[in-house]
Amino acid sequence: MALNLSIRAVRSARAVRSVPRPVSTLLPCRTYATIPTAESKEPRWSYTPPRTKAPFSLHNNAQGPKFHVNSDPALLDKFYTRLLGQDGDKMLSDEVKWLAVTHKSFDQGRRGFNDRLAFLGKQIVQLQASLALVQNSTATSSSSSRDAHDREPFSHPALNGLQNLSPRTKNALTDRKKLAELARTYETEKIIRWNPRLPENLHESGIELVLAQTLYSVIGAISLEKGGHIANKVAQERILEPLGFKTVL
């Protein structure tokens, strides 16, 4: 009986193999909007990729007031000239110049944003701020405090500036409000691309953070395209010195 069952199983397996398998066919592709190609004269920063657009908006306030942002390259070049000096508008490539002033809230981040550039630039500025504090030799010496065992601590002129190196001192000089005020002197508010939560109240929408982040992102962009030496020099001359740091070039 077991032999009959095995024979039936072999026959059924052969019958299944003899059945022709269906051939899958590709479904017709959907037709999308025309996407600008590499030959297109339209720059990447000036349009939203068509395939990133949804057929409808998920935001309730999509029909709210529109916040105007700059789209004039000449106005952007003037900002870089004010910030970086003569020929500052030629220091970065066009795409990176726009990326450095674009916040992630603009166009829902579909054209790129400057978070990573700002993170890199902030590390550079903070490092140069620490070096500027250490190199400041005007720090007062702590030798006036007598030791209980009449011991004299080691002292050296190169170590005098360490007394200035404290998180409180550095944070006080690189405070977000001070960076925002410095950014306003460069008229950064005219060229940043962002979408405030409350267009009628930019302060509550966090414009100080956006302005400070823009300065950091410019330094980060210079570091990637021109190297750390140029980025350090720009951070010292255009950001730290106006904030009150005495830097040694």
Backbone bond lengths (Angstrom), bond angles and torsions (degrees), N, CA, C in turn:
res aa  C-N    CA-C-N  psi(-1)  N-CA   C-N-CA  omega(-1)  CA-C   N-CA-C  phi
1 M - - - 1.467 - - 1.516 111.02 -
2 A 1.330 114.81 -38.52 1.467 118.93 178.17 1.515 110.71 -63.86
3 L 1.375 115.71 -34.55 1.469 118.85 178.79 1.518 110.72 -65.85
4 N 1.343 117.92 -39.77 1.467 121.10 179.16 1.529 111.16 -63.79
5 L 1.348 116.38 -38.99 1.464 119.25 179.10 1.521 111.61 -64.90
6 S 1.329 117.32 -40.77 1.466 120.07 179.69 1.513 111.20 -66.18
7 I 1.373 116.59 -37.34 1.476 119.91 179.05 1.518 110.05 -65.71
8 R 1.326 116.79 -41.69 1.463 120.14 178.41 1.531 111.49 -63.73
9 A 1.324 116.63 -37.49 1.470 120.05 179.77 1.525 110.77 -65.91
10 V 1.337 115.97 -40.33 1.472 119.15 178.91 1.518 110.29 -65.39
11 R 1.349 117.19 -41.80 1.456 120.31 -179.75 1.533 111.64 -64.84
12 S 1.330 116.40 -41.88 1.472 119.27 178.87 1.518 111.74 -64.93
13 A 1.346 116.00 -36.21 1.466 119.04 177.69 1.511 110.94 -65.76
14 R 1.353 117.34 -40.39 1.462 120.92 177.36 1.522 111.17 -64.02
15 A 1.351 115.92 -37.82 1.465 118.98 179.83 1.522 111.12 -65.97
16 V 1.329 116.47 -38.60 1.465 119.17 178.52 1.521 111.03 -65.41
17 R 1.349 116.49 -40.50 1.463 119.81 -179.83 1.518 112.08 -65.91
18 S 1.339 116.59 -30.10 1.460 118.91 -177.41 1.516 112.63 -75.36
19 V 1.342 117.54 -16.23 1.467 119.39 179.27 1.519 108.76 -72.93
20 P 1.308 118.43 125.73 1.465 120.22 -179.34 1.526 111.66 -66.61
21 R 1.327 116.45 134.99 1.455 121.71 179.86 1.521 109.85 -78.12
22 P 1.314 117.46 141.35 1.470 119.22 179.07 1.526 110.96 -68.61
23 V 1.303 116.16 144.13 1.464 122.54 179.70 1.518 108.55 -94.50
24 S 1.334 115.67 123.88 1.470 119.52 -179.69 1.519 109.65 -76.99
25 T 1.282 114.71 144.76 1.471 121.45 178.44 1.513 109.26 -120.85
26 L 1.316 117.63 146.92 1.454 122.90 179.85 1.512 110.29 -74.75
27 L 1.310 114.66 137.16 1.451 119.31 175.81 1.517 109.59 -74.24
28 P 1.284 117.46 151.01 1.470 119.08 178.52 1.518 110.74 -63.39
29 C 1.310 115.48 136.94 1.464 120.83 -177.84 1.525 110.15 -72.34
30 R 1.345 114.24 147.90 1.456 118.91 176.26 1.516 109.85 -73.87
31 T 1.277 115.37 152.66 1.455 120.77 179.32 1.512 108.84 -95.70
32 Y 1.320 116.46 119.39 1.458 121.68 179.83 1.520 109.50 -102.99
33 A 1.301 112.77 167.49 1.463 117.72 177.00 1.514 109.76 -66.49
34 T 1.286 114.68 157.72 1.458 120.31 -179.17 1.522 110.09 -65.01
35 I 1.315 115.15 127.75 1.458 121.08 -179.06 1.524 108.71 -101.09
36 P 1.338 118.08 130.39 1.459 119.15 179.06 1.518 111.44 -59.05
37 T 1.284 117.13 130.98 1.454 122.43 179.35 1.514 110.41 -91.53
38 A 1.335 113.96 -178.40 1.469 118.46 -179.23 1.515 111.11 -64.54
39 E 1.337 116.47 -25.88 1.453 119.60 -179.47 1.520 112.32 -79.35
40 S 1.348 117.38 -8.66 1.451 120.05 -177.68 1.520 110.26 -67.82
41 K 1.316 115.82 142.60 1.449 121.10 179.74 1.529 111.46 -83.57
42 E 1.313 117.86 -6.64 1.451 121.34 -179.03 1.528 109.92 -78.64
43 P 1.342 119.50 121.45 1.473 120.52 -178.81 1.516 111.06 -67.94
44 R 1.312 115.13 153.61 1.464 121.26 -174.42 1.522 112.48 -63.29
45 W 1.337 118.61 -34.60 1.451 120.93 -175.69 1.525 112.85 -71.91
46 S 1.322 117.66 -14.55 1.461 121.06 -170.63 1.519 114.04 -93.88
47 Y 1.324 119.72 -2.28 1.456 120.78 -178.28 1.529 109.82 -142.75
48 T 1.320 114.40 158.78 1.456 121.95 176.49 1.525 109.07 -95.32
49 P 1.336 118.99 130.45 1.463 119.71 178.34 1.523 110.79 -54.72
50 P 1.325 118.29 127.34 1.472 120.16 -174.91 1.524 113.74 -58.20
51 R 1.326 118.02 -35.87 1.462 119.53 -176.53 1.524 113.13 -75.30
52 T 1.319 117.79 -6.74 1.460 120.10 175.59 1.523 111.89 -92.48
53 K 1.307 117.90 -1.14 1.460 121.57 -178.84 1.527 110.17 -90.03
54 A 1.314 116.05 131.69 1.467 121.61 175.07 1.520 109.55 -86.46
55 P 1.341 117.97 155.29 1.471 119.18 179.51 1.518 113.11 -67.80
56 F 1.338 117.18 -16.95 1.466 120.58 177.62 1.520 107.69 -149.99
57 S 1.319 116.36 161.50 1.462 122.07 -177.74 1.517 110.69 -89.69
58 L 1.327 115.79 141.78 1.458 121.89 178.55 1.520 112.49 -92.03
59 H 1.312 117.48 -1.24 1.454 121.79 -177.52 1.520 109.65 -98.41
60 N 1.328 114.96 138.06 1.467 119.13 -179.68 1.514 112.37 -70.79
61 N 1.341 115.94 -29.36 1.456 119.48 -177.37 1.522 111.66 -97.15
62 A 1.309 116.98 28.41 1.464 119.23 -178.42 1.517 112.00 -63.26
63 Q 1.334 116.23 -27.51 1.450 120.51 -179.70 1.528 111.83 -93.31
64 G 1.317 117.51 14.17 1.453 121.54 -179.35 1.521 111.77 -74.27
65 P 1.323 116.50 -174.21 1.465 120.12 -178.33 1.527 111.52 -65.89
66 K 1.302 115.44 138.89 1.457 121.62 179.11 1.520 109.80 -83.53
67 F 1.327 115.42 136.65 1.459 120.94 178.46 1.524 108.36 -99.19
68 H 1.308 116.14 122.43 1.470 120.72 -175.93 1.521 110.20 -77.47
69 V 1.317 116.17 131.47 1.459 122.79 174.21 1.523 108.99 -122.36
70 N 1.303 115.07 158.58 1.457 119.88 -176.71 1.528 111.84 -72.36
71 S 1.306 115.60 139.29 1.462 121.73 173.88 1.521 111.20 -133.20
72 D 1.337 115.90 15.43 1.458 121.11 -178.07 1.527 109.18 -98.50
73 P 1.338 118.57 116.00 1.471 119.73 179.59 1.523 113.15 -62.80
74 A 1.329 117.57 -30.99 1.460 119.62 -179.89 1.527 111.25 -65.27
75 L 1.326 117.05 -40.02 1.457 120.58 178.09 1.523 111.01 -66.34
76 L 1.316 116.69 -36.92 1.468 120.31 177.36 1.525 110.79 -66.62
77 D 1.329 117.72 -40.68 1.463 120.65 178.91 1.524 111.47 -63.70
78 K 1.323 117.32 -35.34 1.462 119.90 177.76 1.526 110.71 -65.15
79 F 1.319 116.55 -36.84 1.461 119.44 177.20 1.522 110.87 -62.73
80 Y 1.319 117.42 -46.53 1.461 119.94 -179.40 1.528 111.30 -65.85
81 T 1.314 117.16 -30.80 1.463 119.60 176.25 1.531 110.65 -68.66
82 R 1.328 116.64 -40.17 1.465 119.34 177.18 1.523 111.54 -66.13
83 L 1.312 116.76 -39.44 1.463 120.80 -176.04 1.522 112.45 -77.53
84 L 1.318 117.14 -44.24 1.466 121.40 -171.80 1.521 113.53 -103.40
85 G 1.313 117.96 -5.57 1.451 119.85 179.78 1.517 111.84 92.69
86 Q 1.303 115.37 -166.09 1.467 121.18 -177.69 1.529 110.70 -60.20
87 D 1.331 114.56 136.40 1.470 122.75 -177.23 1.527 112.20 61.36
88 G 1.326 117.37 20.79 1.460 119.91 177.06 1.514 112.57 -67.10
89 D 1.337 116.86 -24.40 1.458 119.93 178.84 1.523 112.54 -73.20
90 K 1.339 116.69 -11.74 1.457 120.65 179.72 1.535 112.61 -102.93
91 M 1.317 117.39 3.15 1.453 119.86 -175.34 1.532 111.76 -75.77
92 L 1.329 117.48 -33.08 1.453 121.95 -177.82 1.525 110.42 -115.72
93 S 1.318 115.88 157.86 1.460 120.26 175.33 1.522 109.81 -71.99
94 D 1.329 116.21 159.00 1.465 120.48 -174.87 1.521 111.97 -59.49
95 E 1.328 116.64 -43.66 1.461 119.22 -177.55 1.522 111.77 -64.56
96 V 1.322 117.03 -40.34 1.466 120.88 -179.22 1.526 110.89 -71.96
97 K 1.320 117.43 -32.42 1.461 120.02 177.66 1.525 111.06 -60.73
98 W 1.315 116.68 -40.83 1.459 120.22 178.00 1.523 111.54 -74.65
99 L 1.325 116.84 -36.99 1.456 120.24 -179.47 1.526 111.36 -63.77
100 A 1.322 117.28 -36.91 1.463 121.13 -177.02 1.523 112.70 -67.43
101 V 1.317 118.61 -22.60 1.468 121.13 -178.47 1.523 111.58 -107.57
102 T 1.334 117.66 14.46 1.466 121.75 -177.56 1.521 110.18 -106.49
103 H 1.306 116.17 119.13 1.460 122.26 177.33 1.525 109.46 -84.75
104 K 1.329 116.03 156.83 1.460 120.04 -176.71 1.523 112.96 -67.86
105 S 1.323 117.64 -15.06 1.461 119.61 177.67 1.526 112.43 -77.97
106 F 1.316 117.57 -16.98 1.461 120.45 -177.35 1.524 110.10 -76.69
107 D 1.299 116.32 125.43 1.465 122.94 177.65 1.518 112.04 54.11
108 Q 1.349 115.37 30.28 1.464 122.33 178.92 1.532 112.14 56.48
109 G 1.308 116.50 30.42 1.458 121.47 176.66 1.510 114.88 72.79
110 R 1.323 118.68 13.30 1.465 120.40 -175.05 1.521 112.98 -79.32
111 R 1.310 118.13 -12.24 1.467 121.19 177.22 1.529 112.04 -106.69
112 G 1.332 115.92 12.72 1.454 120.07 -176.28 1.518 110.39 89.50
113 F 1.339 116.42 156.46 1.458 120.92 179.94 1.525 108.98 -148.59
114 N 1.319 115.46 170.75 1.465 121.28 -165.48 1.520 114.59 -101.50
115 D 1.321 119.35 20.89 1.469 120.65 -176.79 1.531 112.11 -59.84
116 R 1.318 117.34 -47.07 1.469 119.79 -176.88 1.521 111.58 -70.72
117 L 1.327 116.50 -37.17 1.465 119.19 176.24 1.528 110.07 -63.64
118 A 1.333 116.92 -40.58 1.463 120.16 -179.97 1.529 111.45 -66.13
119 F 1.331 117.43 -38.01 1.466 119.92 178.48 1.525 110.54 -62.73
120 L 1.333 116.85 -45.03 1.462 120.11 178.95 1.522 111.22 -65.34
121 G 1.333 116.52 -43.98 1.456 119.37 -179.58 1.516 113.19 -64.70
122 K 1.321 117.13 -34.61 1.464 119.84 178.83 1.521 111.25 -65.90
123 Q 1.320 117.05 -39.10 1.470 119.23 177.64 1.523 111.03 -63.02
124 I 1.322 116.53 -38.60 1.468 120.46 179.59 1.521 110.50 -66.51
125 V 1.320 116.89 -45.70 1.465 120.52 -178.49 1.526 110.25 -65.66
126 Q 1.327 117.84 -41.69 1.460 120.49 179.92 1.532 111.61 -65.03
127 L 1.325 116.14 -38.45 1.466 119.25 177.84 1.520 110.96 -65.08
128 Q 1.319 116.63 -45.59 1.464 119.37 179.18 1.522 111.56 -66.05
129 A 1.333 117.45 -31.37 1.462 119.68 175.79 1.525 111.02 -66.70
130 S 1.318 116.83 -40.17 1.462 120.27 178.24 1.529 110.78 -65.23
131 L 1.324 116.97 -42.42 1.463 119.95 178.54 1.521 111.43 -64.48
132 A 1.327 116.58 -37.71 1.461 119.56 179.14 1.524 111.14 -65.39
133 L 1.327 117.47 -37.85 1.459 120.39 178.58 1.526 111.76 -68.94
134 V 1.335 115.94 -39.65 1.462 119.73 -179.88 1.528 110.87 -67.44
135 Q 1.329 117.00 -37.85 1.461 121.01 -177.43 1.521 113.13 -77.76
136 N 1.322 117.06 -6.36 1.459 120.18 178.75 1.525 108.80 -79.17
137 S 1.316 117.25 110.24 1.470 122.18 -174.64 1.510 113.05 -88.27
138 T 1.323 118.08 9.53 1.466 119.76 -178.52 1.512 112.09 -87.40
139 A 1.316 116.84 8.23 1.467 119.63 -179.56 1.522 110.46 -67.64
140 T 1.320 115.74 142.69 1.458 120.34 -179.96 1.513 109.93 -78.84
141 S 1.302 116.38 144.50 1.457 121.17 -178.14 1.526 110.30 -81.71
142 S 1.315 116.18 147.97 1.462 121.32 179.87 1.523 112.54 -96.18
143 S 1.337 117.77 15.53 1.463 120.23 -177.43 1.526 112.20 -72.28
144 S 1.349 117.41 -11.40 1.457 119.39 -179.01 1.533 111.70 -68.33
145 S 1.337 117.44 -24.31 1.465 120.21 179.31 1.530 108.83 -81.08
146 R 1.319 116.20 123.53 1.449 121.87 -176.59 1.526 109.84 -79.82
147 D 1.330 115.19 143.23 1.454 121.16 177.00 1.523 109.27 -86.44
148 A 1.335 116.72 146.80 1.466 120.47 -177.76 1.520 111.88 -63.13
149 H 1.321 117.21 -28.69 1.460 120.84 -179.16 1.530 111.50 -106.16
150 D 1.333 115.45 19.54 1.466 121.86 176.87 1.525 111.87 57.78
151 R 1.341 115.09 39.46 1.459 120.90 177.22 1.524 109.75 -96.67
152 E 1.285 115.97 145.16 1.464 121.72 179.72 1.530 109.03 -107.05
153 P 1.321 119.18 118.16 1.477 120.55 -179.07 1.523 111.17 -68.61
154 F 1.321 114.58 155.67 1.456 120.02 179.35 1.526 109.47 -68.60
155 S 1.306 116.11 138.58 1.463 121.48 179.70 1.517 109.23 -136.58
156 H 1.324 114.21 147.60 1.456 121.45 178.25 1.520 107.60 -153.55
157 P 1.328 117.83 142.78 1.477 118.62 -179.58 1.520 114.10 -57.34
158 A 1.343 116.49 -31.00 1.461 118.97 -178.58 1.528 112.45 -72.23
159 L 1.351 116.81 -14.79 1.454 120.80 -178.09 1.525 113.03 -100.56
160 N 1.333 117.53 -2.76 1.456 119.12 -176.93 1.522 112.31 -63.58
161 G 1.333 116.33 -33.67 1.456 119.09 -177.21 1.513 114.65 -73.44
162 L 1.324 118.27 -10.88 1.464 120.18 179.87 1.522 112.00 -63.42
163 Q 1.324 116.93 -24.06 1.457 119.29 179.33 1.526 111.31 -67.38
164 N 1.326 116.76 -24.06 1.465 119.67 178.08 1.519 112.13 -81.33
165 L 1.328 117.02 -19.48 1.459 120.35 -173.61 1.527 109.64 -82.05
166 S 1.297 114.91 94.01 1.460 120.89 177.12 1.522 108.04 -143.27
167 P 1.323 117.29 148.46 1.478 119.03 178.86 1.519 112.61 -57.44
168 R 1.312 117.08 -33.69 1.467 119.76 -178.63 1.522 110.91 -66.55
169 T 1.332 116.70 -44.25 1.462 119.74 -179.68 1.519 111.50 -66.38
170 K 1.328 116.48 -45.95 1.467 119.72 -177.98 1.521 111.65 -66.34
171 N 1.319 116.51 -41.61 1.462 119.61 179.41 1.520 111.99 -67.55
172 A 1.320 116.37 -31.27 1.463 119.06 178.71 1.519 111.03 -68.41
173 L 1.328 116.36 -35.46 1.464 119.81 -179.04 1.522 112.61 -82.71
174 T 1.332 116.91 -27.62 1.463 120.49 179.98 1.527 110.88 -109.35
175 D 1.297 116.57 34.28 1.457 120.82 179.70 1.523 110.24 -63.18
176 R 1.336 115.14 149.80 1.468 120.11 -177.79 1.530 111.53 -59.50
177 K 1.319 116.84 -38.35 1.462 119.59 -179.29 1.525 111.05 -65.43
178 K 1.335 116.31 -39.77 1.462 119.20 179.34 1.521 110.86 -67.80
179 L 1.330 116.51 -39.16 1.458 118.93 176.62 1.524 111.23 -64.38
180 A 1.328 116.60 -38.42 1.463 119.81 178.15 1.530 111.03 -65.46
181 E 1.341 116.65 -40.46 1.464 119.45 176.76 1.526 111.28 -63.45
182 L 1.324 116.14 -40.58 1.461 119.45 177.31 1.521 110.76 -64.48
183 A 1.326 117.08 -40.65 1.464 120.63 178.66 1.524 110.91 -62.51
184 R 1.314 117.15 -35.40 1.464 120.03 178.91 1.516 111.36 -68.08
185 T 1.328 118.06 -30.85 1.468 119.38 176.37 1.522 111.43 -66.13
186 Y 1.317 117.32 -26.65 1.459 121.60 174.74 1.535 112.11 -89.48
187 E 1.351 116.32 5.24 1.471 123.03 -179.74 1.530 111.27 58.01
188 T 1.325 114.58 41.96 1.463 120.19 179.09 1.523 111.88 -67.94
189 E 1.314 116.50 -27.99 1.464 120.37 -176.59 1.523 112.13 -62.90
190 K 1.330 117.14 -23.06 1.461 120.22 -178.13 1.526 113.33 -78.38
191 I 1.334 117.43 -19.95 1.467 118.94 -171.51 1.530 113.97 -119.32
192 I 1.326 118.99 -7.67 1.467 119.06 179.80 1.526 109.67 -68.68
193 R 1.318 115.10 141.80 1.458 120.73 178.91 1.528 107.78 -108.18
194 W 1.323 115.77 110.27 1.454 121.10 -179.94 1.516 108.96 -156.13
195 N 1.309 115.84 167.19 1.456 122.67 -179.84 1.516 108.25 -122.89
196 P 1.334 118.62 94.55 1.469 120.33 -176.50 1.521 111.59 -65.90
197 R 1.310 114.87 147.86 1.458 120.45 178.73 1.517 111.38 -66.10
198 L 1.332 115.50 -36.55 1.463 121.64 177.60 1.520 108.18 -124.07
199 P 1.313 118.69 92.77 1.476 120.23 -177.49 1.518 113.32 -58.09
200 E 1.335 117.32 -25.64 1.456 120.03 -179.37 1.526 111.79 -84.90
201 N 1.329 117.85 -8.44 1.463 121.55 -179.74 1.528 108.13 -140.48
202 L 1.322 116.62 87.59 1.460 120.72 -176.27 1.521 112.17 -70.09
203 H 1.328 117.39 -29.83 1.465 119.45 -179.65 1.526 110.55 -65.41
204 E 1.319 117.19 -45.71 1.459 120.61 178.05 1.529 111.51 -68.33
205 S 1.313 117.24 -22.25 1.465 120.91 178.70 1.516 112.56 -80.32
206 G 1.352 117.14 -8.27 1.464 120.57 176.65 1.507 114.70 91.80
207 I 1.331 117.05 38.59 1.462 118.42 -177.47 1.526 111.90 -68.93
208 E 1.330 117.96 -28.01 1.464 119.60 179.06 1.525 110.67 -63.25
209 L 1.324 116.59 -41.90 1.460 120.20 177.85 1.529 110.96 -65.03
210 V 1.315 117.19 -40.09 1.463 121.03 -179.28 1.527 110.56 -65.92
211 L 1.325 117.56 -40.63 1.463 120.83 179.26 1.528 111.13 -65.98
212 A 1.332 116.80 -45.31 1.463 119.55 178.90 1.523 110.84 -63.66
213 Q 1.317 116.77 -40.54 1.462 120.20 179.45 1.520 111.52 -64.75
214 T 1.317 117.32 -33.02 1.468 120.17 178.75 1.525 111.26 -66.07
215 L 1.322 117.13 -41.57 1.463 119.32 177.16 1.526 110.61 -62.48
216 Y 1.316 116.70 -43.63 1.461 120.09 178.34 1.530 110.98 -61.73
217 S 1.312 116.97 -42.07 1.465 120.02 -176.58 1.519 111.80 -66.72
218 V 1.316 117.88 -33.20 1.467 120.10 176.53 1.528 110.06 -64.17
219 I 1.324 116.68 -42.62 1.466 120.19 177.40 1.521 110.50 -63.20
220 G 1.323 117.55 -41.77 1.461 120.39 177.68 1.511 112.50 -63.77
221 A 1.334 117.26 -38.76 1.462 120.35 178.41 1.527 111.38 -66.15
222 I 1.325 116.86 -39.64 1.466 120.11 177.98 1.519 110.39 -64.72
223 S 1.321 116.74 -38.96 1.460 120.02 178.81 1.519 111.72 -61.15
224 L 1.320 117.90 -39.89 1.461 120.98 -178.51 1.517 112.55 -73.99
225 E 1.313 117.39 -35.74 1.469 119.94 -174.59 1.521 113.50 -95.99
226 K 1.336 117.61 -28.35 1.459 120.27 -176.64 1.520 113.96 -117.46
227 G 1.323 117.46 -10.81 1.456 119.95 178.10 1.518 112.71 104.03
228 G 1.321 114.87 161.10 1.451 121.11 -176.76 1.522 114.05 -66.31
229 H 1.342 117.69 -32.70 1.462 119.90 -178.50 1.524 111.04 -63.49
230 I 1.325 116.82 -44.68 1.461 120.47 179.80 1.531 109.72 -68.37
231 A 1.328 117.00 -40.11 1.462 120.22 179.56 1.528 110.98 -63.28
232 N 1.324 117.80 -40.69 1.464 120.87 178.18 1.528 111.00 -62.64
233 K 1.316 116.08 -41.73 1.463 120.16 -179.22 1.520 111.34 -65.54
234 V 1.331 116.56 -42.65 1.468 119.96 178.98 1.520 110.31 -65.67
235 A 1.333 117.28 -40.56 1.461 120.26 178.99 1.520 111.44 -62.82
236 Q 1.318 116.48 -38.46 1.456 119.97 -179.97 1.523 111.90 -69.80
237 E 1.349 116.18 -47.24 1.461 120.13 -172.28 1.520 113.13 -80.46
238 R 1.343 117.73 -36.15 1.459 120.26 -170.76 1.525 113.77 -101.91
239 I 1.320 117.55 -14.23 1.461 119.16 -178.41 1.530 111.37 -122.26
240 L 1.338 117.20 -53.38 1.461 119.53 -172.58 1.525 112.65 -74.14
241 E 1.311 117.31 -45.28 1.482 118.64 179.90 1.522 112.71 -60.73
242 P 1.353 120.08 -44.39 1.477 118.20 175.10 1.514 113.68 -62.93
243 L 1.344 118.10 -22.77 1.466 120.88 178.34 1.519 112.95 -85.07
244 G 1.337 117.69 -5.55 1.461 120.65 176.29 1.509 114.69 108.67
245 F 1.326 118.63 5.37 1.463 121.10 177.45 1.531 109.69 -80.66
246 K 1.327 115.31 138.58 1.470 120.85 173.76 1.527 107.44 -97.80
247 T 1.311 114.91 101.66 1.468 119.71 -175.93 1.506 110.26 -98.25
248 V 1.332 114.69 151.36 1.453 122.62 176.33 1.532 107.89 -111.81
249 L 1.315 117.40 110.75 1.460 121.52 -176.58 1.519 110.48 -78.39
